[in-house]
Amino acid sequence: MTICFVGRDVQAQFLFQSPGHRAAHRVCLPASDFDQLIQGRSIGALEQLNHLGLLAVFSCAGCFGWRSGGLCRWRVGCPLAWHTERVVDRVWVTDITYIRTWQGWLYLAVVLDLHSRAVVGWSMKPTIAKELVLDALMMAVWRRKPNQEVIVHSDQGSQYGSDDWKRFCDANQLLPSMSRRGNCWDNAVAESFFSSLKKERIRKRIYKTRDLARADVFDYIEAFYNRTRRHSHLGGVSPEAFERASI
């Protein structure tokens, strides 16, 4: 398994993991010494690197494509350039928030498409286990049925680092991506949605039961946000209207 890191210092960094060995070996080369290295941050460049048997991970501020526990097929980088993604179902973002009820917390996980800002998947549960994020991602795959690889960007929460998450992504043509540690702006689109939900619908309310909270959030997402809420980023139309106009 070979992973190519393209850093700001124009230096190619490679990790190689020998078959049957968990230890990863790192080799650094000047980019000029590797004529097949494609420098750039576009999705097209990623696809070309994949054809060479390389997985590109663009490092920012000292971030690299592994975490404690071994080498993983994750992109860790700066997705701010993706925020103007022009094609539907090429980049999704996902995150978790919590809603207060008198019965305890209700946790909400969402998956948004960066092109239309539509909520394409969601899940609500009383616990913050990995099933919460898996169900939201499963809904997104079932609804959208993407016919190409989709980047799925998240923070570095443990739910997004589970083996089940990685297996589901591998089985459904999804490429996991993670925010840089301590950088909340990487997932700003998901955070913006949660802010809108809490300002426009929840408004510091404590719901009497989880069922009441679940019904209200469902109504906000499916009846209001996706269908009718006008979005400044989309030129003043709703996510569904924007997608229809983009076809």
N, C-alpha and C positions, 0 to 999 in steps of 0.2 A: 504494500500500500504506500503510495507516494503522494505527499501533499505539497503543493507549491504555495509559498507565501510571498506576496509582492508587497514590499514595504515602501515607505516614503524615500528611503535612501537608495532606491533603485538597485537593490541587491536581492537576488533570488535565494530563498531559504527553503531547504527541503527536509522533510522528515521521512525516513524510510523504516518500515517495520518488517523485519524478516519473517517469513512464514514460520509459524509455530512459536514465535517469540513475542512477548508483550512489550519488551523494551524497544523504544524508538531511538533511532540514530539520526542525528541532525548534521547536515552538510550545508555550508554556505558558499555560494559562488557569485561572482559578479554577473550581472545580467548579460553582459557582452559575451561571456563564455558559454552561454546556453542559447544558441540561436533560435531554438524553437519556443523560447519563452515569449508569451504574448502579454505585453504590458497594457493594462487598461482595466476599467472597472465595469464595463458593459456586460450585459447578459450574453451577447455574442462572443465576447472574449472567454467567458466562462465555458461556453459550449465548445469552443475550440480547444481549450485546455483539457476538457473532459475527453475529447477525441484522442489526445496524446496520453491518456491514462493518468492525468493529473487532476487533483482537486484543488482549485484555487481558493485561498483564504487571504483576504486583504487585511493586513495588520494595521491597526491604528493605535497610537499611544502605547506601544509595547504589548498589545494583545496578540495572542496566538491561538491556533485552532485546537487546543486541547484543554481539558480540565483535569482535576484530580480524579484518578480512577482509570486513566488510560487514554489512548488515542481515539478520537471520535470523528465521525463524518459530519462535522459542524462547520458552518461558515461563521467566523467571528469577525465582525468588521463594522464599518460605518454605513448604515443604510439610508442616510439622509438623501442621497441622490435618487433613491427609489421613490421618494414621496411624490414625484411627478410621473410615476409609471403610467404609460399610455396604452397599455394592453391589459385587458381583463384577465384575471386568473394567472398572472405571472408572479405576483408577490402578494402574500397575505401576511397580516400581522395579528398577533394574538396576545392576550393578557388576562389577568384576573383582578377582580375587585370584590368588595364585600358590601353587604347591605344589612342594616340593623333591623332586627325584629325582636319582639318580646320573648320569642322562643329561642333566641340566639342568632348567630350570624347566618346569613344566606350568601353563599359565594357564587359569583357570576363569572364565567369565562366566555370570551367572545373571540371570533375570528373575523377580521375585516379585510375586504379587498382594497388594495391601495389605489387601484384605478378609479373605482366608483365610490369608495368609502362605505360601501354597503356591508352590513353585518351578514355574512354568509353562513355563519355557524355560531351557536351559543349553547350554553349548558348552565343549569343552576342546581346546586346541591348544598346540603348543610355542612359538608366537610370539604377540605381543600386538597383532597387526595388526587392522585394522577388521573382517576376516572373523569374528574371534572373537565380537564383540558382535552382528554381523549374524546369524550362525547361531543365537545364543541367542534373539534377537528373532523370527527366522523360525519357530523351534520354538514359541514362545509364540503367535504368530498362527495357526499350523497347528493347534495343540492346542485353543485356546480359541475361535477363529473369532468374535471379538467383533462384534456387530451395531450398535455405537455407537462414538463416538470414545473412545479410551483415552489418558489422559495417561501418558507414559513418562518417569519421572524418573531422572536420572543425575547423576554428577559432571561436571566440566568437562574430562574426558579428551579427547584428540584423536580417539580412535575415535568418540566420540559427536558430534563436530563435523564429521565427514566428509560430503562430498556424497552418498555412497552411503547413509549413515544417514538423512539428511534426505529423500532420494528414496524410500527404503523406507517411512519413516513417512508421507509424503504419499500414497503409493499404497495404504496399508492403514489409513487412518483413525486414525492415531496422532499425538498431539500431543507433541513433545519438550519436556522441561522439564529445567532444569539447576540444580544446587546453587549457592548463593551461594559465591563464591570464598573458600576457606579455612574453610568451615563444614562440618565432617564430620557434624554432627547432622542435616543435611538428608537424608542417606541412611542413617539409623541402622538401618532395617529390614534392608537388605542387609548392612550391617556386622555386625548381630546374627546373621544366618544364617551368615556366614563364621566368626564366633567360635564358634558352636555346632559347625560342621563340624570346626574345628581342635581344639577341646577334646574332643569326643565321639568322633571317628573318627581324625583324623590324629595328634593327640597328639605333636607335634614329631618325627614319624617322617620319615625320608628314604627314599622308595621306591626300590627297586632299578632299576625301569624306569618309563617314562611309562605303559606299558600297564597295569602293576600299579596305579599311582596312579589312572588313569582308571577302571579296573574298581571300585576301592574307593569312589571318589567317586560313581560311578553307583549303586552299591548303597546308599550313604548317602542319596542324594537320592530315588531311585525306590522302594526297598524299605523304607526306614526313615523318613526325614523326612516325606515327603508322606503316607505311609499309616498309620504307627503312632506316630510321636513325638508325645507330648502337649505342647501349647503353652500356657503360662500365659496368654498374651493371648487365647486362644480358649476359655478356661474349662476347660482340662485335657483337650482332645480334639485329635486330629490335624487337619491342614489338610483332608484329604479328608473326614473325618467332619464337620467344621464346615461344609464346603460342602454336603454332603448334607442336613444339618439346616437349612440356610438356604434351600433350594429351596422 
